[in-house]
Amino acid sequence: MTYTTHIKLVFSVCLLIVLSFFCGCSKHVISLPSSPKPVQKSVAPQETVPELISQARILSEQGAVQDALIIYNYAFNLTQKLETGQYIYFKKIILDDIERLLSKTDPVEIRKFSDIKNLSIPRDILDYWEGYRFAQHEDYANAAMVLNAFLEKYPDHPRSAQIKELLADMGARSFDKKKLGIILPMSGRYKLYGQKVMKGIELSLARLSEFGIKGLSLIVKDSMSDPQQAAMCVEQLGKENVFSILGPIFVSKQVADKAQALGIPMMALTQKIEFPKYGDYIFTNFITPEMQVQALGTYIFHELGLRSAAVLYPDDPYGHRYMQVFREMVDGFGGQLTAVQAYDGNKTDFSASIKNLIRNTGLSFQALFIPDSVSRINLILPQLVYHDARGFTLLGTNLWHQDSLLKETRRYNRNAVICDGYFSGSANPESVWFDKAFKALYQESPGFLEAIAYDTAQILFRAANADDVNSGKQLKEVLQGNFIFDGATGRTQFDETGTPHKELFLITVKDDQFVEINR
């Protein structure tokens, strides 16, 4: 067929569609091309559909995929106006033709056609072939995204079992257990955090080598301190066939949705407890207010045998969150919360709040929890003593764990119990190794961020390099099972939601030094 003839053919079909729209197609005369040269003739619907099928097949053979699909779509729409027997007959022919065409079509072309609104062709056919063709092109990232979305949209579809098998096979092919994806802010406002995390990850490779896990590689993507950029990084890492993603630090639902759709286990360094709820491939590994308060509660109620506590907290979102979490913890242990007293964190004189606390409780509580930064704690502790508020255990978060507490509250920090996710002075063998190796390599002392990154990288590499783990699905199932890791930040285990459970460090002050509390 010549180019001129092809143009006439397409024009004739388009004219048919326009005329039928205005005039109807069951009782009116319609123009139809019956051969490469358009010929006018009167047709009924049962004749119109075969003509459209014929023209669509010609276009399909010529490689005019979009034109062919548009005509098939119109023909499929017309079949709904036929009698039942004819409808079933022509519907099967059209759908068989469409499937044959899609099985040879580039997935990008299929996606382009799928973007057309109000199509008559069933969407499940288009979605299936788009994902399947991406898989045939070994574009496993896009294939996984499309096919996982298919299963979510059509859970009981006849092709569901086939798609699950395909996804499992793709997962095994794209699962390189030596290649870990990293998403961190390596530039922008929070690049210092990214640099700290990378130091911990790099040191983990040396430790893993000692256990025989070698030949590892890191594919690092810069989130630029932007959650939207982080989501783009997930797509890029999917094409790199990484077995898992460590990070990001600043998370969003969009980031989680991308990893979930790709079937790549993601372990983010965030304290946002809602993040793992976005999918069963989503994990976190970080210290949270709930963890800290639970560790403090277990110690004072179970080990010290105390029965009552009070909270003195800053009147800001941070203080309110910790106060509420502490209240719930006390209720859980069956203890008594004697009082909760807020103060204005913008001031330096806390006398009014301290006096209210004393007046309302008579200092009957056995422990006082103050969730605030060390700069304010250094002002509050001396004022407590000045007002003769003493004789109870002081409870603090990881924000207390700063050298300034030792220097500026030397006479006032007795009986303090501080919770943190990492303690360089711990007797824990993994903490000892990490602290010594980090100082030797970087000539500086590590903090929690470096330690949690070190542990997270080890968790992912060790779990992935088990003999029976050969896909992202198997990796996430191992992590959600009985996997237990003892590292620099203590013992870590994940539940079925991807939420970590950690044994945090409890620290006190003795002889002007931080000392680990043995339990």
GIGI-V783716 format. One record per residue. N is the residue number from 1. PSI is psi in degrees with one decimal (NA if undefined). OMEGA is omega as a letter, one per 30 degrees, with the letter a starting at -180 (none if undefined). NEAR is the number of other ideal C-beta (glycine too) atoms within 8 Angstrom. Layout:
{{N | PSI | OMEGA | NEAR} {N | PSI | OMEGA | NEAR}}
This chain:
{{1 | 132.9 | a | 7} {2 | 165.4 | l | 5} {3 | -40.3 | a | 5} {4 | -42.6 | l | 6} {5 | -40.3 | l | 10} {6 | -42.4 | a | 11} {7 | -42.8 | l | 8} {8 | -39.5 | a | 11} {9 | -51.3 | a | 15} {10 | -40.4 | l | 11} {11 | -41.2 | a | 9} {12 | -42.9 | a | 12} {13 | -42.5 | l | 12} {14 | -38.8 | l | 8} {15 | -39.8 | l | 9} {16 | -46.7 | a | 14} {17 | -44.8 | a | 9} {18 | -46.4 | a | 8} {19 | -42.0 | a | 11} {20 | -28.7 | l | 13} {21 | -42.2 | a | 6} {22 | -30.1 | a | 5} {23 | -12.4 | a | 8} {24 | 167.4 | a | 6} {25 | 5.6 | a | 10} {26 | -19.9 | a | 7} {27 | 9.6 | a | 3} {28 | 161.3 | l | 9} {29 | 129.6 | a | 5} {30 | 143.3 | l | 12} {31 | 126.7 | a | 11} {32 | 136.7 | l | 13} {33 | 122.9 | a | 15} {34 | -5.7 | l | 7} {35 | 176.6 | l | 6} {36 | -30.3 | l | 7} {37 | 121.7 | a | 7} {38 | 136.4 | l | 11} {39 | 134.0 | a | 8} {40 | 134.9 | l | 5} {41 | 155.9 | a | 7} {42 | 134.2 | a | 4} {43 | 151.0 | l | 10} {44 | 168.9 | a | 6} {45 | -41.4 | a | 11} {46 | -20.6 | l | 8} {47 | -31.4 | a | 9} {48 | -44.0 | a | 15} {49 | -48.0 | l | 14} {50 | -38.0 | l | 9} {51 | -43.0 | l | 12} {52 | -40.8 | l | 15} {53 | -43.9 | a | 14} {54 | -46.1 | a | 8} {55 | -37.4 | l | 12} {56 | -37.0 | l | 14} {57 | -39.1 | l | 10} {58 | -46.8 | l | 11} {59 | -38.1 | l | 13} {60 | -44.0 | l | 12} {61 | -29.3 | a | 6} {62 | -5.4 | a | 8} {63 | 9.4 | l | 5} {64 | 72.8 | a | 10} {65 | -48.7 | a | 11} {66 | -43.1 | l | 9} {67 | -42.9 | l | 9} {68 | -43.9 | a | 13} {69 | -36.5 | l | 13} {70 | -42.1 | l | 8} {71 | -41.5 | l | 13} {72 | -38.6 | a | 16} {73 | -42.8 | l | 11} {74 | -41.8 | l | 11} {75 | -41.1 | l | 14} {76 | -36.8 | l | 13} {77 | -40.0 | l | 8} {78 | -30.3 | a | 14} {79 | -25.8 | a | 13} {80 | -11.8 | l | 7} {81 | 0.3 | a | 7} {82 | 167.5 | l | 12} {83 | 161.1 | a | 5} {84 | -49.5 | a | 6} {85 | -45.8 | l | 6} {86 | -38.5 | l | 10} {87 | -48.7 | a | 11} {88 | -42.2 | a | 8} {89 | -53.0 | a | 8} {90 | -33.3 | l | 14} {91 | -44.6 | l | 10} {92 | -43.2 | l | 8} {93 | -47.6 | a | 9} {94 | -47.0 | a | 14} {95 | -37.4 | l | 11} {96 | -42.0 | l | 8} {97 | -44.4 | a | 13} {98 | -43.3 | a | 13} {99 | -40.0 | l | 10} {100 | -41.2 | l | 8} {101 | -45.5 | a | 13} {102 | -29.9 | a | 12} {103 | -12.3 | l | 9} {104 | 4.0 | a | 5} {105 | 143.5 | l | 11} {106 | 136.2 | a | 7} {107 | -29.6 | l | 15} {108 | -36.5 | l | 6} {109 | -40.2 | l | 10} {110 | -43.4 | l | 14} {111 | -38.8 | l | 9} {112 | -43.8 | l | 8} {113 | -38.0 | a | 12} {114 | -24.4 | a | 11} {115 | -11.4 | l | 6} {116 | 134.4 | a | 6} {117 | 154.6 | l | 4} {118 | 41.3 | l | 4} {119 | 150.1 | l | 10} {120 | -29.1 | l | 8} {121 | 131.6 | a | 11} {122 | 131.7 | a | 6} {123 | -31.2 | a | 8} {124 | -32.6 | l | 11} {125 | -45.1 | a | 12} {126 | -44.2 | a | 14} {127 | -43.5 | a | 13} {128 | -50.9 | a | 11} {129 | -30.1 | l | 14} {130 | -48.9 | l | 13} {131 | -43.2 | a | 15} {132 | -41.2 | a | 12} {133 | -34.4 | l | 14} {134 | -41.2 | l | 13} {135 | -41.4 | l | 13} {136 | -29.2 | l | 6} {137 | 4.6 | a | 8} {138 | 26.0 | l | 5} {139 | 76.8 | a | 10} {140 | -27.0 | l | 14} {141 | -52.3 | l | 11} {142 | -36.0 | l | 10} {143 | -45.9 | a | 13} {144 | -39.4 | a | 16} {145 | -45.8 | a | 12} {146 | -44.3 | a | 13} {147 | -35.7 | l | 14} {148 | -38.0 | l | 13} {149 | -37.1 | l | 10} {150 | -47.7 | a | 14} {151 | -34.8 | l | 13} {152 | -37.5 | a | 6} {153 | -37.0 | a | 8} {154 | 70.3 | a | 8} {155 | -27.1 | a | 7} {156 | 20.5 | a | 4} {157 | 143.8 | l | 10} {158 | -25.0 | a | 3} {159 | 2.8 | a | 8} {160 | -45.1 | a | 11} {161 | -42.1 | l | 6} {162 | -41.8 | a | 7} {163 | -39.6 | l | 14} {164 | -40.5 | l | 9} {165 | -41.2 | l | 8} {166 | -43.2 | l | 11} {167 | -39.2 | l | 14} {168 | -42.0 | l | 10} {169 | -41.8 | l | 8} {170 | -40.7 | a | 12} {171 | -39.9 | l | 14} {172 | -39.7 | a | 9} {173 | -36.6 | a | 7} {174 | 5.1 | a | 10} {175 | 95.5 | l | 12} {176 | 98.4 | a | 8} {177 | 0.2 | l | 10} {178 | -3.5 | a | 8} {179 | 112.4 | a | 13} {180 | 130.3 | l | 15} {181 | 141.7 | a | 13} {182 | 129.5 | l | 13} {183 | 113.1 | a | 14} {184 | 157.1 | l | 15} {185 | 89.1 | a | 16} {186 | -5.1 | l | 11} {187 | 170.2 | a | 7} {188 | -166.8 | a | 8} {189 | -34.0 | a | 5} {190 | 28.1 | a | 10} {191 | -26.0 | l | 11} {192 | -38.3 | l | 6} {193 | -42.9 | l | 11} {194 | -40.4 | l | 14} {195 | -40.5 | l | 9} {196 | -44.7 | a | 12} {197 | -43.2 | a | 15} {198 | -35.5 | l | 13} {199 | -42.2 | l | 13} {200 | -40.6 | a | 18} {201 | -44.8 | a | 15} {202 | -39.6 | l | 9} {203 | -31.2 | l | 14} {204 | -32.0 | a | 14} {205 | -37.0 | l | 11} {206 | -40.4 | l | 10} {207 | -41.8 | l | 13} {208 | -36.7 | l | 14} {209 | -35.2 | l | 9} {210 | -24.0 | l | 6} {211 | 12.7 | l | 7} {212 | 6.7 | l | 5} {213 | 100.1 | a | 9} {214 | 178.4 | l | 6} {215 | 30.0 | a | 4} {216 | 153.2 | l | 11} {217 | 151.3 | l | 7} {218 | 128.4 | l | 10} {219 | 103.5 | a | 11} {220 | 128.8 | l | 8} {221 | 137.4 | a | 11} {222 | 117.1 | l | 11} {223 | -10.2 | l | 18} {224 | 29.0 | a | 9} {225 | 26.3 | a | 10} {226 | 117.3 | a | 9} {227 | -35.1 | l | 12} {228 | -39.8 | l | 8} {229 | -35.7 | l | 10} {230 | -37.9 | l | 16} {231 | -38.4 | l | 13} {232 | -35.4 | l | 8} {233 | -35.0 | l | 13} {234 | -45.7 | l | 16} {235 | -42.3 | a | 11} {236 | -42.3 | a | 9} {237 | -30.1 | l | 14} {238 | -35.6 | l | 15} {239 | -12.6 | l | 9} {240 | -2.2 | l | 9} {241 | 37.7 | l | 10} {242 | 151.3 | a | 13} {243 | -22.0 | a | 15} {244 | 169.2 | l | 14} {245 | 125.9 | l | 15} {246 | 123.4 | a | 14} {247 | -174.3 | f | 14} {248 | -174.9 | l | 15} {249 | -43.5 | l | 14} {250 | 112.4 | a | 12} {251 | 165.6 | l | 12} {252 | 162.6 | l | 10} {253 | -34.5 | l | 6} {254 | -41.5 | l | 9} {255 | -47.2 | a | 16} {256 | -42.0 | a | 14} {257 | -38.6 | l | 11} {258 | -48.4 | a | 13} {259 | -40.1 | l | 15} {260 | -44.5 | a | 13} {261 | -34.9 | a | 10} {262 | -13.0 | a | 13} {263 | 32.2 | l | 11} {264 | 118.4 | l | 15} {265 | 129.6 | l | 14} {266 | 131.7 | l | 14} {267 | 102.2 | a | 14} {268 | 148.7 | l | 15} {269 | 75.4 | a | 15} {270 | 150.2 | l | 11} {271 | 5.3 | l | 8} {272 | 106.9 | a | 7} {273 | -17.2 | a | 9} {274 | -14.3 | a | 6} {275 | -45.0 | a | 12} {276 | -15.0 | a | 11} {277 | -7.6 | a | 6} {278 | -8.4 | l | 10} {279 | 158.8 | a | 8} {280 | -2.7 | l | 7} {281 | 5.3 | a | 13} {282 | 126.4 | a | 15} {283 | 161.2 | l | 15} {284 | 156.5 | l | 16} {285 | 94.1 | a | 12} {286 | 165.0 | l | 11} {287 | 137.7 | a | 12} {288 | 161.3 | l | 8} {289 | -39.2 | a | 11} {290 | -42.4 | l | 8} {291 | -47.5 | a | 12} {292 | -47.1 | a | 13} {293 | -39.0 | l | 13} {294 | -41.9 | l | 9} {295 | -42.2 | l | 12} {296 | -42.5 | a | 14} {297 | -43.9 | l | 14} {298 | -40.0 | a | 10} {299 | -49.8 | a | 13} {300 | -34.7 | a | 15} {301 | -39.0 | a | 13} {302 | -44.3 | a | 8} {303 | -39.8 | l | 8} {304 | -19.2 | l | 8} {305 | 21.6 | l | 6} {306 | 160.7 | a | 11} {307 | -15.6 | a | 7} {308 | 153.6 | a | 12} {309 | 163.2 | l | 17} {310 | 164.1 | a | 15} {311 | 129.3 | l | 16} {312 | 112.9 | a | 12} {313 | 153.7 | l | 16} {314 | 142.0 | a | 12} {315 | 68.2 | l | 9} {316 | 171.5 | a | 7} {317 | -40.9 | l | 5} {318 | -49.6 | a | 9} {319 | -42.1 | a | 14} {320 | -39.8 | a | 10} {321 | -47.7 | a | 9} {322 | -37.4 | l | 15} {323 | -44.7 | a | 13} {324 | -42.3 | l | 8} {325 | -39.1 | l | 11} {326 | -40.2 | l | 15} {327 | -46.4 | a | 11} {328 | -37.1 | l | 8} {329 | -44.5 | a | 12} {330 | -42.4 | l | 12} {331 | -39.9 | a | 9} {332 | -33.8 | l | 7} {333 | -2.8 | a | 10} {334 | 23.8 | l | 5} {335 | -176.3 | a | 12} {336 | 123.3 | l | 7} {337 | 102.3 | a | 13} {338 | -40.5 | a | 9} {339 | 153.7 | l | 10} {340 | 126.2 | a | 9} {341 | 122.3 | l | 12} {342 | 160.2 | l | 10} {343 | 161.0 | a | 12} {344 | 111.3 | a | 8} {345 | -10.7 | l | 10} {346 | -8.6 | a | 3} {347 | 168.1 | l | 7} {348 | -9.6 | l | 4} {349 | 113.8 | a | 6} {350 | 18.0 | a | 11} {351 | -44.4 | a | 8} {352 | -44.7 | a | 8} {353 | -38.4 | l | 12} {354 | -42.4 | l | 14} {355 | -40.9 | l | 9} {356 | -41.4 | l | 9} {357 | -44.5 | a | 13} {358 | -44.0 | a | 11} {359 | -40.6 | a | 7} {360 | -20.7 | a | 7} {361 | -21.0 | a | 11} {362 | 22.2 | a | 5} {363 | 36.9 | a | 8} {364 | -9.5 | a | 6} {365 | 156.3 | a | 12} {366 | -15.7 | l | 9} {367 | 142.5 | l | 13} {368 | 119.8 | a | 14} {369 | 124.2 | l | 15} {370 | 95.4 | a | 12} {371 | 94.0 | a | 15} {372 | 172.1 | l | 13} {373 | 157.2 | a | 6} {374 | -28.3 | l | 11} {375 | -38.3 | l | 7} {376 | -36.4 | l | 10} {377 | -37.9 | l | 15} {378 | -21.0 | l | 12} {379 | -35.3 | a | 10} {380 | -43.5 | a | 13} {381 | -46.9 | l | 12} {382 | -34.0 | a | 10} {383 | -31.4 | l | 12} {384 | -46.9 | a | 12} {385 | -39.7 | l | 11} {386 | -37.2 | l | 6} {387 | 15.4 | l | 10} {388 | 31.7 | l | 5} {389 | 97.3 | a | 11} {390 | -178.3 | l | 6} {391 | 16.9 | l | 3} {392 | 165.3 | l | 11} {393 | 131.5 | l | 12} {394 | 133.9 | a | 12} {395 | 128.1 | a | 12} {396 | 157.9 | l | 14} {397 | -176.5 | l | 11} {398 | -18.2 | l | 11} {399 | -20.0 | l | 11} {400 | -21.4 | a | 11} {401 | 68.4 | l | 12} {402 | 147.1 | a | 7} {403 | -26.8 | a | 5} {404 | -27.4 | l | 9} {405 | -37.5 | l | 14} {406 | -36.9 | a | 12} {407 | -40.9 | a | 7} {408 | -15.0 | l | 7} {409 | 38.8 | a | 12} {410 | -39.6 | a | 8} {411 | -2.3 | a | 6} {412 | -0.8 | a | 9} {413 | 16.2 | l | 11} {414 | 155.0 | a | 6} {415 | 24.9 | l | 7} {416 | 137.9 | l | 12} {417 | 116.8 | a | 15} {418 | 138.6 | l | 13} {419 | 137.6 | l | 13} {420 | 162.3 | a | 12} {421 | -11.3 | l | 14} {422 | 140.5 | l | 13} {423 | 114.2 | a | 11} {424 | -21.4 | a | 8} {425 | 12.0 | a | 7} {426 | 152.7 | l | 9} {427 | -3.5 | l | 7} {428 | 121.4 | a | 9} {429 | -40.4 | a | 6} {430 | -34.0 | l | 9} {431 | -39.8 | l | 16} {432 | -47.7 | a | 10} {433 | -46.5 | a | 10} {434 | -47.1 | a | 15} {435 | -44.6 | a | 12} {436 | -45.9 | a | 8} {437 | -38.9 | a | 11} {438 | -46.0 | a | 16} {439 | -38.5 | a | 11} {440 | -36.4 | a | 6} {441 | -41.2 | a | 8} {442 | -3.8 | l | 7} {443 | 38.4 | l | 5} {444 | 164.1 | a | 6} {445 | 139.2 | l | 7} {446 | 158.4 | l | 15} {447 | -168.3 | a | 8} {448 | -41.4 | a | 11} {449 | -43.8 | l | 11} {450 | -39.5 | a | 14} {451 | -41.7 | a | 17} {452 | -32.9 | l | 16} {453 | -41.8 | l | 17} {454 | -46.9 | a | 18} {455 | -41.7 | a | 16} {456 | -42.5 | l | 13} {457 | -41.3 | l | 15} {458 | -42.7 | l | 13} {459 | -48.8 | a | 15} {460 | -46.2 | a | 15} {461 | -42.7 | a | 14} {462 | -42.4 | l | 12} {463 | -41.2 | a | 12} {464 | -30.5 | a | 11} {465 | 12.0 | l | 9} {466 | 148.2 | a | 8} {467 | -31.6 | a | 3} {468 | 12.3 | l | 5} {469 | 113.1 | a | 12} {470 | 16.1 | l | 8} {471 | 163.7 | l | 10} {472 | -36.8 | l | 13} {473 | -44.9 | l | 10} {474 | -35.9 | l | 10} {475 | -47.3 | a | 16} {476 | -31.5 | l | 13} {477 | -36.5 | l | 8} {478 | -45.6 | a | 11} {479 | -34.7 | a | 13} {480 | -4.2 | a | 12} {481 | -124.2 | a | 6} {482 | 21.5 | a | 4} {483 | 124.2 | l | 11} {484 | 132.8 | a | 7} {485 | 128.4 | l | 11} {486 | 112.4 | a | 8} {487 | -161.9 | a | 14} {488 | -27.3 | l | 13} {489 | 17.8 | l | 12} {490 | -160.2 | a | 13} {491 | 137.0 | a | 9} {492 | 136.0 | l | 15} {493 | 146.0 | a | 10} {494 | 145.2 | l | 11} {495 | -173.8 | a | 8} {496 | -13.8 | l | 4} {497 | -5.2 | a | 7} {498 | 7.3 | l | 14} {499 | 133.0 | a | 10} {500 | 148.9 | l | 10} {501 | 120.4 | a | 8} {502 | 147.7 | l | 11} {503 | 102.2 | a | 5} {504 | 166.4 | a | 12} {505 | 138.2 | l | 11} {506 | 132.6 | a | 13} {507 | 144.9 | l | 14} {508 | 179.7 | a | 11} {509 | 127.3 | l | 12} {510 | 127.0 | a | 5} {511 | 44.4 | l | 3} {512 | 31.4 | l | 5} {513 | 149.2 | l | 8} {514 | 133.6 | a | 11} {515 | 137.5 | l | 9} {516 | 138.7 | l | 11} {517 | 119.0 | l | 9} {518 | 132.0 | l | 4} {519 | NA | none | 5}}
